[in-house]
């Protein structure tokens, strides 16, 4: 409480109608749409979540026999289905409001789902009605991914990691589970199968890609990328020898059925967490990342960001009949808030949101002798509002960080600050996010100074995130600005036609830390930068450059037993290429997912 007996309350909310009074930040900044859809390859997106009752969709499946029929797993709310291409949704009569850990559907209508992580259900009408599977109904391991063989209808499941094993097959007709010969402590994270009878079955594992070509899947051989964590694998249906895999968030490609692989992530500026290929056009791929969806229209030779916004993508599916129709799930984000209530509890004296475009939670509040309020909490937002005096400004990336914010009792004169103050963009252009801070009631409207810079959202008064999009550049390098109140931000874009390549796409640092080099090959006059570094990694030379150059990265010692990153895969961006980074822990083991 303050000296007047007013109660100061801080917390977090999802509600866009949360009450505000004299708000420093009057608009809820984060995403509130659970599922997006595009029919234009990402040129435009629309909300596709009407009727879905949870805020965390983990899987989307489009019926290969009828693309109007779509299924989605929605956290605690269970299985939802749409019969009109995602326009409206209803909870499934059998598995609605039941936690489902995986869902897989065959072209002929057979579908399997795991309920509560251990009970197998089967459907024979493309997921509309479900029955407990009878024999084989109890899963032999904790599975998180699955695939139905389209010719034998056998079920393959995988999971594990962190020293646990899950790789099994259910033989239809016998109702018996049998271990696949790829069980091990590194986990199985995805399957893909080529056309044919039997098709070649591929498995993405914590120790590379494996393949099996016999009908019983009794024999498995290496298909490359051994020693690396592969979180997804997909097959080009028109060229079955062409494979794509996710390795530590970067895309790799093989054109010889896994005998050799090469990085294929140019333009992919964020760690990919999901990968999908268009069944109707194998040259079109989509990657889901923490900052939106990326598309490749040239068999992964290059990638470009297509939205929706810069939302974290938790699930991705391509319509099997249209390469331009895609569903992308994104979490709904919380915002921190701070409110002041009078001593009687009868009146709200002050209330404001506090946050950026990702989740922000307030956990503590304190006051000083002048009545200024200090709010502490946790932010995931790349554009959390920070001022020029901040010890650490907004990270620019969706990753967790603690925050402390001071809200002054007295409203100062209007002033404006933006973070970051500069931006470098590659020739393909794309979106970017900033935070703008101004006192209560101080109006501002962002004013681009060049036609190739567009503001997509953000305006005052007060505090708000700012989102922009930079158009592709086909000419010489260029610079521009955006005026915001009495300040501005500067934007530089590399020349059209610039290409970049690296000497490596993956770095593993020893527990003791130390330096490693990455050589950059770039055209004459082609600018580049290094971005996305975690706090334990710094650039000691070559943070930016023009033309060929060398980047030296140095890792701090890792004092923990676990490798890092400890939760998810991490890539940084060097000269428009993704580079996976990790570091062993004191146990000496590299991280296995």
C-alpha positions, 0 to 999 in steps of 0.5 A: 500500500502507498501512504494514502492507503491505496492498494498497488496490485500487479499480475498478468491477464489475457483479457483485452477488456481488462479495466484501464484508467489513465493507462500508460499502455492502454492496449493489450499488446500480444497475440489473441488469435489461437489459429491462423490460416492463409490461402495465399502462401502467407501473403495474407492471414486470417483468424481461424479459431472460432469455437476453439476453447483453449489457447495452446494448439499443439497439432493440426492435421488436414484430412488428405481425403477431404481438405475441408475436414481439419483436426486440431489438438488444443491442450486440455480442451482435447480434439477439435474438428472443422468441416468447413476448412477452419471457418468454425470448430467444434469439440469432438464428441469422443475426445473433446476436453480430453488431453491428447498427446498425438494424432495421426491420420491416413488417406484412407480414413484410419486415425490414431490418437493417444489419450492422457499419454497412455491410452490408444484410440482408433477412428475409421472415419477420419477422426470423427468417431473414436474407439479405444483400440482394444488389444494394444490400447495401452501404449508401451511408452510415452509417445509424442509423435506417430505415423500410420503406414498407408499400405499396411496401416501399422502404427509407428510411434516415437518419443523419449529423449533426455535418456528415455526411449520410445520407438514402437510399432503396433501391428494391425490385426495382431494388436501387438506392440513391437520395438523398432530397432532405433530405440535408444536414449536420444529419442525419436521426434518424427517419421516420414514415408515415401510413396510405394508398397512398402515405402521407405520409412524415415525416422528423425532421432536424437542421433540423426536420421534412420531409414527402413525399407522392409515391410516389417521395419525390422532393419534400420540403417543410417540415413545421415546426420549421425551425432546430431539431434534431428527434430523433424524429417519430411520427404518430397512426394514427387522426388522421394530421394529428396529429404529435408530435416531440422537440425538444431533449428536449421534446415538440411537437405539431401537429394540422395536419400540421406547419403549426404546432407547440406545446409539449406537455411539461407534467409531462415532468421530464426530457429525452426521448430516445425517443418512441412512440405506441400504434398501438391508441390514438393518445391514449397516448404514451410517452417514454423519458428518463434517469430512466425512462418517462413516459406521456401518456393525453391526446394529450400534454396532460400527462405522468406518470412510470411507472418502471421506477424511475428508470432511464435508458431506451435503447430503447422499444417499444409493443405494436401491439395493446395500448396498455398493453404496453410494453418499456423497455430500461435499461443495467446499471450499474457500481459503484465498489469499494474493497478491502484485501488482506493482504500475502500476497494470501491474505485480503480484509481489507475490501471495499465497494461505493461508488456510487448507482443509476447507473454509478460507476467508481473510477480512483484511490486514495491514503492519508494518514498516518493510513491513511484512504483517498481514492478518486477516480473518475467518477459518473453517479449522481444519488444518489452518496453525499455528506456535509454537508461536500461541496464539491458534493453529489449532482447529483440528476440522471443526469449525469457528475461527478468524485468524491473520497471519504474512507473513514476507517480508524477507524469513527466513532460512528453519525451519519446524513446525507441528500442532498438534504435537501429535495424539492419535488413537483408535484401529479402526484407521482412518484419521487425519489432520495436518498443516505444516508450512515452509518458501517459497521454503523449501522442505519437504516430510512426512516420516512415521516411521511405516508401519501402518501409511500412508500419504494420501496427503501433501508435501512441499515446504512451507505451506501445510495441511497434511493428514494421515490414521492410520491402525486398530490395532489388537495387543498391544498398539503402537507408531510411528512417522512421520518425517517432515523436521527437526521436527516430530509428534508422534502417539499413538494407543490404543490396539486392542480389547479395548472397551469403554462405558460411564455413559451418552451420553448427557449433558445439562449445566445450564446457570450459568455453572459449572461442570458435570461428565462422568464416563468411563468404559474401559478395563485394559490398554485401553487408551482414551482421550477427544476431540472436546471441544467448547471454552465454555467447558473445562476438569478440570480433566480426559482429558485422562486416561487408564482403568476406570476413570471419566471426569469432564467437566466445562462450562463457564456461558452463558451470551446470551439469546439463548442456545448454540450451537446456530446454529447446534448440537454439540457432543464431543468425550469421550473415543471413544463415542459421547456425546451431549453437550448444555447449556441453555441461560439466557432465561432459555430454551434449544435449539430447532432446 
